[in-house]
Amino acid sequence: MLMVDIESVALTITNAEGHEHRVRPIVERAAALLAERAESYYVESPVNLNSRTWNRLSAAPVTVDLQSTNDEHIAHDVALAWVQALWPGFR
């Protein structure tokens, strides 16, 4: 079993005027998706991550149009960026 413990998440969001209320639910959903994807990837490609700690991990930027993209789609994109930061090459 894989356990991922995230102490904090720092985001840079630009041009979100009028959509600020959407950020927290999107990030919470992205974290849930991260847990799901990380577990499935770990089962497919087990790597010894026991006690592995990253002091800082940077994910690739995720560009979305908050005017035309729904929260679920954004959360999926964010979660994928996070998984790819943990496991480069994840598809």
C-alpha angles and dihedrals in degrees: 000000000000122000122194118191116190114193097185143350123212117198133186110209123180131187095011097134109151093014100073091112090063097058100079096048090047092051092046091051091046090054091052091049090048089056092050095047095042091053093050093046091048090053091050096043110018114201125178100256095151110142091354111153131188115198088198131005123184124205125202115267116270114213117200138162106234090195094062107020124082123229095250093055091048091048090052091051092048093047091050091052090051093048090048089052089054095041112023109211096033110143 
